[in-house]
Amino acid sequence: MTRVIGVGSPFGADRLAWLAVDHLSTLQLADCELIKLDRPGSQLLNHFHDGSKVILIDAVALDETPGGVSLLALADLQRISTSTSSHGFGVAQTLALGAELGQMPPDFYLVGIHTGMALSELPSLDVNALEHLVLPLI
């Protein structure tokens, strides 16, 4: 089974991952669990324990086309993430902790949705780019 996790919040561009999960849910994907999490902090690691393939989707502040998507390495996320969440660890810190503790799933993919630099604004999600990147991973 593949688990797709959208990490976000109800505010501004941080909703992009949730919108991505909402869009993927319309595609009726077989053997795929779709989850939306609100700033889970280190509790994110609890969703990695059963050996499922995990595709984590998160909004990232990249000065790329807003709403576009990229496949990222953990090092990419750590490089572009400059702060921790106000609710504990941010995604980059949580994934670094999971890697250090050996708690990352064997099949793990990190998909970043570009926010542009205006984090308070919600750009349109490029659903075609999302499908093109995520569907082959599932």
C-alpha positions in Angstrom: 0.0 0.0 0.0 1.1 3.6 -0.7 0.4 6.3 1.9 0.2 9.8 0.6 0.5 12.4 3.4 -0.2 16.1 2.9 1.3 18.2 5.6 0.0 21.7 6.0 -2.3 24.1 7.8 -5.4 26.0 7.0 -3.4 29.2 6.4 -2.1 30.8 3.2 0.1 28.8 0.9 0.6 26.1 3.6 -2.8 24.7 2.4 -1.2 23.5 -0.9 -0.4 20.0 0.3 -4.0 19.6 1.5 -5.3 20.7 -1.9 -3.0 18.2 -3.5 -4.4 15.4 -1.4 -7.9 16.6 -2.1 -7.2 16.5 -5.8 -5.6 13.0 -5.6 -8.7 11.8 -3.8 -10.8 12.6 -6.9 -8.7 10.1 -8.9 -9.9 7.0 -6.9 -6.4 5.5 -6.6 -6.2 1.8 -5.8 -4.3 0.6 -2.8 -3.6 4.2 -1.7 -4.3 5.8 1.6 -4.6 9.6 1.6 -4.0 11.6 4.8 -4.0 15.3 5.6 -2.1 16.4 8.7 -2.1 19.8 10.4 1.4 20.6 11.5 2.1 17.2 13.1 5.6 17.9 14.3 7.5 14.8 15.4 4.1 12.9 15.4 4.6 12.6 11.6 7.0 9.7 12.3 4.1 7.7 13.7 2.7 7.4 10.1 5.9 5.7 8.9 5.9 2.5 11.1 4.1 -0.1 9.1 6.4 -0.4 6.1 4.1 1.3 3.6 5.5 3.3 0.7 5.2 7.0 1.8 4.8 10.0 -0.4 5.0 13.1 1.7 3.7 16.3 0.2 4.6 19.7 1.7 4.5 23.3 0.6 8.0 24.7 0.1 9.2 28.3 -0.2 11.0 28.0 -3.5 11.3 31.0 -5.9 10.0 28.7 -8.6 6.6 28.9 -10.5 4.1 29.0 -7.6 1.9 25.9 -7.6 4.5 23.8 -9.4 5.9 20.6 -7.9 9.3 19.1 -7.5 10.6 15.8 -6.2 13.0 16.7 -3.4 15.8 14.9 -1.5 15.9 15.3 2.3 18.9 17.5 2.0 17.0 19.8 -0.3 14.3 20.3 2.3 16.8 20.9 5.1 18.5 23.5 2.9 15.4 25.5 2.1 13.7 25.1 5.5 14.9 28.0 7.7 12.7 27.7 10.7 10.8 25.3 12.9 7.1 25.2 13.3 5.5 27.1 16.1 4.0 23.8 17.1 7.2 21.9 17.6 9.5 20.4 14.9 8.9 21.4 11.4 8.9 18.8 8.6 12.6 19.2 7.8 13.6 18.7 11.4 11.2 15.7 11.9 12.5 14.0 8.8 16.1 14.5 9.9 15.2 13.0 13.3 13.5 10.1 11.6 16.6 9.4 9.5 18.9 9.7 12.5 16.7 7.2 14.4 16.3 4.8 11.5 12.5 5.4 11.3 12.2 6.4 7.7 10.2 4.1 5.4 12.2 2.1 2.9 10.3 3.7 0.0 10.0 7.4 0.8 9.4 10.3 -1.6 9.2 13.9 -0.8 7.2 16.1 -3.1 7.4 19.9 -2.6 4.8 22.2 -3.9 6.3 25.6 -4.7 4.7 28.5 -2.8 6.8 31.2 -4.5 8.0 33.8 -1.9 4.6 35.2 -0.9 3.7 32.6 1.8 0.5 34.4 2.8 -1.0 34.0 -0.7 -2.4 30.7 -2.0 -1.2 30.0 -5.5 -3.1 27.8 -7.9 -2.0 24.2 -7.7 -0.7 22.8 -11.0 -2.7 19.6 -10.9 -1.3 18.3 -14.2 2.3 18.6 -12.8 1.1 17.0 -9.6 -0.4 14.0 -11.4 2.7 13.7 -13.7 5.0 13.5 -10.7 3.0 11.6 -8.1 1.1 9.0 -10.1 4.2 7.1 -11.2 5.4 7.0 -7.6 2.2 5.3 -6.4 
